[in-house]
Amino acid sequence: MKRNYTILMLLLLAFQLSFASKRPLLYWGVAVNNFVTAKPIAGFSKMFYSQFHPGVTISTGFNWKEKPKHNLMQSFKLGYFSHRFLQRSIMFYSEFGYRYKAGSKLGLSIAAGGGYLHMIPATDQFKMNTDGTWQQMKLKSRPQGMLSLSVGIDYKINEAGWRTFVRYQNMLQTPFVPGYVPLLPYNVLHLGVTIPISVIKKGAKDAK
């Protein structure tokens, strides 16, 4: 079941990437994150005082449709975070979202999606041998699925189109421990910046 779920998520990502190859990517973004294990929504405040599990996320994306006051968008994200004594995780996922343009500089967005998470255990495990000694066991990394729901606010900080953003994300990792802990919820805070790809290309040309 776990393998089938992982294959399904990878196929969905491949399907979305096939559309990305036909549409121009608009930006590159980077964000620093804090991942907090807590119930969705109710755990929002805990992100600021209870736990610190750092991460980083790189993102890009395109618009399905753009209007003067709103746009429909698709994003692709590659992330990493470290949960001390539990796991280190690499994520690759996509989100479909809606962004409302509240003004010439301000944007409000909501997005949902999912993808692949590769879980690397961050703890040691031991077993007792028949002679009473303890032997360290090598824990294998595991493929997982993840689901995401997020809301955000972004602000244009210069005429070149750079934007800073804050995003609050509810993330579900599954199946964390099959038959025991099927879902592990995270509340995630993203603080980051996006740069238009046109600006990056122009800077590369000017540097030559």
N, C-alpha and C positions, 0 to 999 in steps of 0.2 A: 504494500500500500504506500509506504513511504517513498519507494523508488518511483512508483507511478505518479505520485503527486509531484515529485521533483521534475520528472520528465515533462509533465504537463506545464509547469511553470516555465521551464526552459523553452518549450515550443511556443508559448504565448509571447515570450520576450523576443524570440526569433521572428515571429510574425510582425511584431511592432517595429523591430529593427528594419524589416524589409520595406516598410513605409518610410522610415527615416532616410533610407538610401535614395528615395525619390523626392524628398523635400529638403530644403536647405536648413541646416542647423543654425540657430540664431545666436547662441551665446555659449560661453564656458563659465561655470561657477564653481566656487569652493566654499565650504562651510566647516566650522568646528562645531562639534556636537557634545551633548551630555545625555547619556542613556540611563534612565531610572526605571527599575522594575516596580511597577505599580499599576493599579487598575486604570483603564482608559478614563480620561477626563478627570476623574476623582483624584488622580495622582499628579495633576498639573503642578500644584504648588511645591511638591516634593522635589521637583527638578532644581530648585534654587537653594536647598539646604540639606537634604537627607543623604544623597549619594553623589558620587562623582565617578562616572565611567566614561572616559573621554573617547571621542571618535572624530573622524574627518570624512567628508563626503564631497566627491567631485561630480558635477552635473552638466548636462547639456540638454537641448530639446528644440522642438519646432512648434509652429502653430498649425492646427488643422484649419482654423478659420479666424480671421481678425476683422473686427468692426471698430468704429470710432470709440465705443464705450466698453467693449469687452472682447475677449478672445478665448477660443478653445485651444488647449495646448497639450502636448505630450512631452514628458521629460524622461530622461534616462540617467540613472544615478549609480555610481560605484562608491561603496563606502567601507569603512573599517572601524571597529570599536573594540575596546578592551574592557571586559567586566572582570574585575579582580577576583581571583579564587574561583571563578566559574567558567568563563570562556573568552576566547578571542574570535571575532567573527568578521568575515568578508561578505559583503552584500552586493548583489547586482539586481536592480529592479527598475520598473517603469511605473509612471503614474499618468493618468489622464485627468486633466483639471480644467477649471473655469477661472478666469481672471477678470475682475471688474476694475475698470480704470476710474478711480475716484477723482482724478484730476490729472494735470499734465505731468505730475511727478509721482503720484501715489497709486499703488495698486493693491487690491485685496484678492486673495485666491483661496480656492479649496480644491483638493485633489485626492484621488484614490487609486490604488494599484496593488501590485505585488511582484514577487520575483524569487530569486534564489539567494539563500544564505548558507555559507559554509562555516560550520561550527567547529572550532579547535579547542578542545578541553584545556583549561588553565590550572588544573589541579592534579596532584599525584594520587595514585590509587595503589594500594598494596594488598596482597593476599598471603595468607599463612600457609607455609609448606607443611608437609607431614612431620618434619623434624622440629617444628615449632618456630622456625625462622620466618622472617617476612621478606617477601620478594616484590619489588616494584613492578607494576603492570604498565605497559604502554597503552595509553588510551588513544583510540583512533578518532580522527576527525570525521564529522558526519555531515552529509548533505541535508539541508532543511529547506522548508518553504517559509515565506514571509508575506504578510498582508499589511497594507499601509493606508492610513487615512490622515490627511494633514490639512491645516489651514495656515495661511501666511499673510504677511504684509511686506511690501517692498517699496523702496523710495529711490528715485533717480537723484544721484549725488553730483553729476556734472553733465555738461553738454555733450560729451562723447558717448553718453548712454550707460555709464557704469551705474549699477544699482546695488544698494545694500538691502539685506532682507533678514527677517526673523520668521522662523517657521516652527510651529508646534505640531508634532507628529505622534500619532498612536500607531505602534507597530506590534504585530503578533508574530512570534516565532513558533513554528509548528512542523512536526511533532517534537517538542523539546525532549521529553522522556516518554516514549510510547507506552501507553497503558498506565502511566502514573501522572505525568504533567504534560498533557497534550498541547497546551498553549502557554507560552511565556510572554506576558505583556510588557511592553516598554513604552514609557513616555519619553519623547526625544525633543530636545531643544536644539534648533539649528540657528547659528549666527553666521552670515556669510555675505559674499559679494558676487555679482555676475558681471561679465565683460562681454560686449557684443563681439562676435567673431570678426565682423568687418573692421573693428578697431584693432584687433590683434593682427589681422592680415596687413592693415595699413602700417602698423608699427614695424612689422617684419620687413616690409618693402623699404620703409624709410631708413632702417638700420643697415641696408645693403649699400 
